[in-house]
Amino acid sequence: MKRTIIATGLALLVNAFTYAQESDSLAMAGDYQGMTADADTVQVKKERKKIDGVAAVVGDFVILESDIEKQYIDMELQGVDVNSISRCEVLGNQMENKLYTHQAIQDSVVVEDGEVYSYVDNQMSQLTGQLGSMEKVLKFYNKDSEKDLRDELFEIIKNAQLSMRMQGKVVEEVEITPEEVREWYDALPEDDRPYFGDEVEIAQIVKQPEPSEAEVQKVIDRLKNIKRDVEENGSSFAIKQTLYSEDPGKVQNGGVYSIKKSSPFVQEFKDVAFSLKPGQISKPFKTQFGYHIIYLEKVRGQERDVRHILLIPEVSDEDLREAREELEKIREKIIQGEFTFEQAAQNFSDQKETKFDGGVLRNPQDMSTRFELTKMDPVLYSQVSPLEGNTISMPILGETETGGSYYKIIKVNQRFKAHQADYIQDYVKIKELALKEKQLNQIKEWMDEKIKDTYISISPSYQGCNFSNNWLKK
């Protein structure tokens, strides 16, 4: 799999944004696993040869034989056994995506060009970093110019975003009641009920030392000096950003962020960005990530193109040592019975997201308190696996997303053996499964309705396919 990181075609350039829906691109294996199955009723050959011609038309979108072939190549590069996937399945998947995109345009679903350009910039930066130079990137993708590659990427990402948003729109109002969950569960034959692997509930207490006032002032003064140098001496903010910013995202999008008031940036950042005029640099300000200055590069309607420099005050080794020693004392008092782990988390933990729940972690997949061991983050798994019974770990050094350091102690509150689904014990997971099925039924109804009202033409070569959707309008 590692060898395919960059060698999987243009569609994989947008993998980080889950743009696999766009069938002009080369589909990804992960998306293929979620595809509705179309079984062949005729033998459709899958020769590995250069072919072209129209396989199908959906609305205003044409699907070429070469699009299908590209998808096969893409899957092969990822190690997928394509012998078990028919051309009918590939075409069915691509027609679904084209129908979503076609209907998104009909329904005036909006995808801002600025947002797409940002993603294109991000992909170009990643490719250049992986392959070494733009010249090598163009050669790899057989493009004459950077503009040609950017234009193709733009169309891939734009259409895929339209498809994704249309899918979201179809199911956005689908909800499920407890009664429906119960009915769904009761209707499952006992042998067909899902099976869940070994799970654990984990709690932690975190001590994250704050930087000293002197260190904070040092960072603020440094940002002021950078601002002054740009304003008074004409220095390049972009170069300063490249040299000094501690934001990991500075290598993406050429260091430019395109933001709207609805963008998922912290509120303090957006407030400052929208208070500036083009060419203006903010005063240093604080967010949960550190201290920033923002340069407003351009205003485009409701969007702002900004650069920023992030500096993170350092925490001294002495402060970290004190945090570790404090956790050691807390751990010892829990073991001696002076208070429970839950009480200690509520009173002493610095992690506000977990402290009021007694330090209990939430699984980001379903927001439950359970983590299936086989699906757990490898780092967390390595920390949890040695713990037996009510054992509390020794202080563990960790690092925040922004590079800050902290110590934590962890404990396994409960262990759940691998088991067949139980309605009470596994309600959250069962509810998710029932909701997904209800959403799939909604999508099926939507597909049936839109197929009737949309121009669709399918090549005679695929007329014998047994599609899961009524593409042939029989």
C-alpha angles and dihedrals in degrees: 000000000000092000090062098058093107102009101075106094134256096305092064090058087076097044094113089062095045093242094152091121092081107094095193082075130062109274122237128235094236091058091046092060090062094049121121107251120249114189121206119240089182130041109258111188121232102201116174096231137114107270137157141179134111114300096176145340122219114185106307094342126098122205113203128204086242090060089059091045091051090053091054092050090050093052093046090054088055093052097254116154098240092181088081094051119077128210086243090062093048093048092046090054093048092049090053091054093047091051091053091049093045092050092045089059091047090051093046094241105180126226110174114232089220090060091050092047089053091055091047090052090049093052093046090052092050093048093049090050093049098045098033104238143022089249090060091046092054092047092048092053095036095239126150096214143008088248091058091053093045092049092052092046090049092056093045094051096040094052093042091052090050089051093049094048092048090052089050091049091053093058102026094105097041110117133166131217126217088249091056091048090052092048091049092050095045091050092059114097108242092245091053097053113117121264120222125203128227111307138188138198111220133196129188142187116213131199113190112177118220120232117254121263089248092055092048091050090049090057093046091050091049091053090048090053092051090049091049093049092053095045099041104029101032095242117166115261089201092057091046088051092052093048102042115016116109093201108121089210094064090095091059125082090006087289093298122125119199106207138177128190088261094051116119096251122125111273095243090057094050093045091056094042093054093046093062132089121223110285093017124126121211127230115257112282137177132242131165088272098056137271124329147184118200129208115200106217103175144354116220110179106287092353132087124204106211140172122202140185117219122197122183118207111235123242113222123241087241092057090049091049090052090050091052092048092049090054090049089056092047090050092051092050091051090051090049090052099245088132138346126261088250093053091047092052092050093049105034112021118109093204105097093188092066110017097085090052090055091264094299113157122227122223105237090212096067104354090243121133093244129094120195106223096223091053098041124119105271094233093051090045091054089052095047102040097073092054116101129186112334094339116149116211124239113252111296121205113231138177128223124226089262095051099262119142130232141159127232141179119211137198134187106235097185140003124210119198120224107277147155113271116284116199096223100036096042101033096129093054093042090051090053092051092048091048092050091053091049090050091050090052089051090050090049091053091047092049093050091051097046095044089059091054099040129082108247128175124180127193116249087244089071101037090102095056118118097223119191088226123054096253091146090054093224 
